[in-house]
Amino acid sequence: MTDRAQLAFALALHRATAPDPARTVCWSPFSVASALGLVAQGAHGPTRDELATLLAGDATADLGALGKQLARAGELDAVRGDEDEPVVAVANTLWTDESVEVLDSFAEELARWSSGRVREAPLRTEPASARDLINLDVARTTRDLIPELLPADAITAETVSALVNALYLKCAWRNRFTEGATEPRPFHAVSGTRPVPTMTLSERIGHAVVDGWQVATLRAVGGVEAVVLLPDGDLAEAEAALDADTLAELLDAPSPTQVDLALPKLAVTTRTELTGALERLGVRTVFTRAADLSGISSSPLAVESVLHESVLRIDEQGLEGAAATAVMMRLVSMPTRVERMTVDRPFLLLVRHAATGVLYFMARVTEP
């Protein structure tokens, strides 16, 4: 059964990132949770509380447990002898400028996450070279599906660190769609009905009809599955009504059923900046001078942006996807306590010579 907190996080960020129900999007909760989870492991106070609340639904949640869950998802089940070998690759890398010293305790925590490591990059002195290093590493992990995660303006004059997660997944279906049967069929899109390449499958698969939804589960090798959720009516209305509990019930509902399935081939790519969406969901302190990331470095850090890209392809043979998330960090001056003073009642005013203390004027102000 799926963790309700994980579903709540996915639904919340999905809606904040892609509020237009007519827009086709894809993104990776795994990748975003990995990057933000690591930032949270190096955070304290309200900075950590806000991240933990978003990721796990509880400011006091054990984020080490989240790391273990994500690490488990980065390992696929063994396959039978006649099946194609699935591929999963995950990298969690903290790229830092030489001016930033990473705490040993954070490097040790990072090493407990999938392929976690710290690497240096000349983010301040040679930003173009640093960008090339990071993009090349992401491209290598994602099998070139994401060749340029960081655009030209991603590294600013203040950037000193980037925490990057990259994911690649490729799995064949256990029950493959009928070869040669894919053909154009009508798809009733928001923009109007048009023909799209549609695959067909007649097999015993997971299926359910629940509360205005049809659910189909397509099993892939390695313990991966794709779940198709088809509403009886308008998707925008049905999706808006989903919550974590309802989604969990839908995911748990399918049982083996003989199904004739017609499913469009899919190829979706989405690039997005998540900063605004995260702020709308209550993750705010980490972007400000009040950020406390002292568990990462003794240098005062704050997040300046969160970049994400995702690619998903589904065809007759199986599924292939890649995603990457970069949390870009900057140096900030240490926050200082600010006292407020509002002069809104009678007061005394002295004007004096600073060096000697001689008073030039003394006034009582009761009616300014």
C-alpha positions in Angstrom: 0.0 0.0 0.0 1.2 3.5 -0.9 2.2 5.9 1.9 -0.6 8.5 2.2 1.9 11.3 2.9 3.8 10.5 -0.3 0.5 10.8 -2.3 -0.4 14.0 -0.5 3.0 15.5 -1.4 2.6 14.4 -5.1 -0.9 15.8 -5.4 -0.1 19.1 -3.7 3.0 19.8 -5.8 1.3 18.6 -9.0 -1.5 21.1 -8.5 0.8 23.9 -7.5 3.1 23.3 -10.5 0.5 22.6 -13.1 -2.7 24.4 -12.1 -4.0 24.5 -15.7 -6.0 21.3 -16.1 -5.8 21.5 -19.9 -2.0 21.2 -19.9 -0.2 18.0 -20.5 2.6 17.7 -17.9 4.9 15.1 -16.3 7.2 15.4 -13.3 9.0 13.1 -10.9 7.9 13.1 -7.2 10.8 10.7 -6.6 13.4 13.2 -7.9 11.9 16.2 -6.2 11.5 14.4 -2.9 15.1 13.2 -3.1 16.5 16.6 -3.7 14.3 18.4 -1.1 14.7 15.5 1.4 18.4 15.9 1.3 18.1 19.7 1.8 15.8 19.0 4.8 18.4 16.6 6.3 20.8 19.6 6.4 18.2 22.0 7.7 17.1 23.1 11.2 14.3 25.0 12.8 11.5 26.4 10.6 13.5 25.7 7.5 13.4 21.9 8.2 9.8 22.0 9.6 8.4 23.5 6.4 10.2 21.0 4.2 9.3 18.0 6.4 5.6 19.1 6.5 5.5 19.2 2.7 7.4 15.9 2.1 6.0 13.8 5.0 2.9 15.7 6.3 4.5 16.2 9.7 7.2 18.7 10.8 8.6 16.1 13.2 8.8 13.3 10.6 11.8 11.1 10.4 13.3 12.1 7.0 15.9 9.3 7.3 13.0 6.9 6.7 12.1 8.8 3.6 15.7 8.4 2.4 15.5 4.6 3.0 12.2 4.5 1.1 13.6 6.3 -1.9 16.7 4.1 -1.8 14.5 1.0 -1.9 12.7 2.5 -4.9 16.1 2.9 -6.6 16.6 -0.9 -6.6 14.5 -3.1 -8.9 13.5 -6.7 -8.4 15.3 -9.6 -10.0 13.8 -10.7 -13.4 13.1 -14.1 -14.8 15.5 -15.6 -17.2 13.4 -14.8 -20.3 12.8 -11.2 -19.5 14.6 -8.1 -20.6 16.8 -6.6 -17.8 15.3 -3.4 -16.4 17.5 -0.4 -15.9 17.4 2.1 -13.0 20.0 4.7 -12.3 20.0 7.3 -9.5 22.5 9.9 -8.6 22.4 12.4 -5.7 25.2 14.9 -5.9 26.1 18.0 -3.9 28.2 20.2 -6.2 30.1 22.9 -4.2 32.4 25.7 -4.9 35.8 25.4 -3.2 34.8 28.3 -1.0 32.2 26.2 0.7 33.2 23.6 3.2 30.7 20.7 3.5 30.3 19.2 6.9 31.5 15.6 7.3 28.2 14.7 9.0 26.2 15.8 5.9 28.6 14.1 3.5 28.0 10.9 5.6 24.2 11.4 5.4 24.4 12.0 1.7 26.4 8.8 1.2 23.4 6.8 2.7 21.2 8.0 -0.1 21.4 6.4 -3.6 24.8 7.1 -5.1 25.2 10.1 -2.8 28.5 12.1 -3.1 30.1 15.5 -2.8 31.9 17.0 -5.8 33.6 20.3 -6.4 32.7 22.6 -9.3 34.1 26.1 -10.0 30.7 27.7 -9.5 32.1 31.2 -8.7 35.2 31.4 -10.8 34.2 29.4 -13.9 30.3 29.2 -13.9 30.2 28.0 -17.5 32.5 25.1 -16.8 30.6 24.2 -13.6 27.4 24.2 -15.6 28.9 21.9 -18.2 30.1 19.5 -15.5 26.7 19.3 -13.8 24.8 18.9 -17.1 27.2 16.3 -18.3 26.8 14.3 -15.1 23.0 14.5 -15.4 23.0 13.5 -19.0 25.2 10.5 -18.2 22.8 9.3 -15.5 19.6 9.9 -17.6 21.1 8.3 -20.8 21.0 11.7 -22.5 17.2 12.1 -22.1 18.0 15.3 -20.1 21.1 16.7 -21.7 20.8 20.3 -20.3 19.2 20.5 -16.9 20.8 23.8 -16.1 20.1 26.6 -18.6 22.6 29.3 -19.2 21.3 31.6 -16.5 21.0 28.9 -13.8 24.3 29.7 -12.1 24.2 33.3 -10.8 27.0 35.4 -9.3 25.8 34.3 -5.9 25.6 30.5 -6.6 28.0 28.5 -4.5 26.3 25.1 -4.4 23.9 22.8 -6.3 22.2 19.7 -4.8 21.2 17.6 -7.8 19.2 14.4 -8.1 19.0 12.5 -11.4 16.9 9.4 -12.2 16.6 7.1 -15.2 14.2 4.2 -15.5 13.6 1.7 -18.3 11.4 -1.4 -18.0 9.6 -3.7 -20.4 6.0 -4.7 -20.0 5.3 -8.1 -18.6 2.3 -8.2 -21.0 3.4 -6.4 -24.2 1.0 -4.6 -26.4 0.1 -6.3 -29.7 2.8 -5.8 -32.3 1.7 -4.1 -35.5 -1.8 -3.3 -34.0 -1.0 0.3 -33.1 -3.1 2.6 -35.3 -4.7 6.1 -35.2 -7.8 6.2 -33.1 -9.9 9.2 -32.0 -8.8 10.9 -28.8 -11.2 13.5 -27.3 -8.7 16.1 -26.3 -9.5 19.4 -24.6 -8.7 21.2 -27.9 -11.0 18.8 -29.8 -11.1 15.3 -31.1 -8.1 14.1 -33.2 -6.5 10.8 -34.2 -3.5 9.6 -32.1 -1.4 6.4 -32.3 -3.2 4.0 -30.0 -1.8 0.6 -28.7 -4.0 -2.4 -27.9 -3.7 -5.1 -25.3 -6.0 -8.0 -24.5 -4.7 -9.6 -21.3 -5.6 -10.4 -17.7 -4.4 -7.2 -15.9 -5.3 -5.3 -12.8 -8.6 -3.4 -13.3 -11.2 -1.7 -11.2 -14.2 0.6 -11.5 -14.4 2.8 -8.4 -16.3 6.0 -7.6 -16.4 7.4 -11.2 -12.9 6.1 -12.2 -11.7 3.2 -14.2 -8.3 2.0 -13.1 -5.9 -0.3 -15.0 -2.5 -1.5 -13.8 0.2 -2.4 -16.3 3.0 -4.5 -14.7 6.5 -4.1 -15.9 9.6 -6.1 -15.1 11.6 -5.3 -12.0 8.6 -4.6 -9.8 7.5 -1.5 -11.6 3.9 -0.8 -12.7 2.1 1.9 -14.6 -1.4 2.8 -13.4 -3.9 4.4 -15.8 -6.7 6.4 -14.1 -9.5 7.2 -16.4 -12.5 9.3 -15.1 -16.0 8.7 -16.3 -16.4 12.5 -16.8 -14.3 15.6 -17.1 -10.7 15.1 -15.9 -10.4 18.6 -14.5 -13.3 18.1 -12.2 -12.4 14.5 -11.2 -8.7 15.4 -10.5 -9.7 18.4 -8.4 -11.7 16.1 -6.2 -8.8 13.7 -5.6 -7.2 13.6 -2.2 -4.5 11.2 -0.8 -7.0 8.8 0.7 -9.1 8.6 -2.5 -6.0 8.2 -4.6 -4.7 5.4 -2.3 -8.1 3.6 -2.6 -7.9 3.8 -6.4 -4.3 2.4 -6.4 -5.3 -0.5 -4.2 -8.5 -1.3 -6.0 -7.4 -3.2 -9.1 -7.7 -7.0 -9.2 -6.9 -9.5 -12.1 -9.4 -9.0 -14.8 -9.5 -9.8 -18.5 -9.3 -6.4 -20.2 -9.3 -5.2 -23.8 -7.2 -2.0 -23.4 -6.6 0.7 -25.9 -4.0 3.2 -24.7 -2.3 6.1 -26.6 1.5 6.0 -27.1 3.0 8.7 -24.9 6.0 11.0 -25.1 5.9 13.9 -22.6 8.7 16.3 -21.6 8.3 19.1 -19.0 10.7 21.7 -17.7 9.7 23.8 -14.7 11.0 26.1 -12.0 9.5 24.9 -8.7 10.4 27.8 -6.4 7.0 29.6 -6.7 5.0 26.4 -6.3 7.0 25.4 -3.2 6.5 28.9 -1.7 2.7 28.5 -2.3 2.8 25.2 -0.4 4.5 26.7 2.6 8.2 26.1 1.9 9.4 29.7 2.3 12.1 30.1 4.9 14.7 28.1 2.9 14.6 30.8 0.2 15.3 33.7 2.6 18.1 35.1 4.7 16.6 33.3 7.7 17.3 29.9 6.1 19.1 27.5 8.4 21.1 25.0 6.4 23.8 24.7 9.0 23.6 20.9 8.8 25.1 21.1 5.3 27.9 23.7 5.8 29.2 26.2 8.3 28.8 28.7 5.5 25.4 30.5 5.6 23.4 29.0 2.7 19.9 29.7 1.3 18.2 28.2 -1.7 17.9 30.5 -4.7 16.0 28.3 -7.1 14.7 24.7 -7.7 14.9 23.5 -11.3 13.2 20.3 -12.5 12.9 18.4 -15.8 11.2 15.2 -16.6 10.7 12.9 -19.6 8.3 10.0 -19.9 7.8 7.7 -22.9 5.4 4.7 -23.2 5.2 2.4 -26.2 4.4 -1.2 -27.1 7.5 -2.6 -25.5 7.6 -0.8 -22.2 8.3 2.5 -20.5 11.3 4.8 -20.3 11.6 7.9 -18.1 14.2 10.3 -16.8 14.1 13.2 -14.3 16.4 15.6 -12.6 16.1 18.2 -9.9 18.6 20.9 -9.0 18.5 22.9 -5.8 20.7 25.9 -6.4 22.1 27.5 -3.3 23.7 30.9 -2.5 25.7 32.4 0.3 23.8 34.8 2.5 24.9 37.1 5.4 24.0 35.7 8.8 20.5 36.8 9.9 20.4 39.4 12.6 17.7 40.2 15.1 15.6 43.1 14.1 13.9 45.2 16.8 10.8 47.3 16.0 10.4 50.9 17.3 7.4 52.9 16.4 7.4 56.4 17.7 3.6 57.0 18.1 3.4 58.6 21.6 5.0 61.5 23.5 8.8 61.2 23.6 12.0 63.0 24.5 14.6 64.1 21.9 18.2 64.9 22.6 20.6 66.5 20.2 24.2 66.2 21.3 27.9 66.3 20.4 28.8 62.6 20.0 32.4 62.9 21.2 31.9 64.9 24.3 28.3 64.2 25.1 27.4 67.9 25.4 23.7 68.4 24.8 22.9 70.9 22.1 19.1 70.5 22.5 16.7 68.6 24.7 13.0 68.4 23.9 9.9 66.8 25.1 7.5 66.1 22.3 3.9 65.6 23.2 2.2 67.3 20.2 4.4 66.9 17.2 
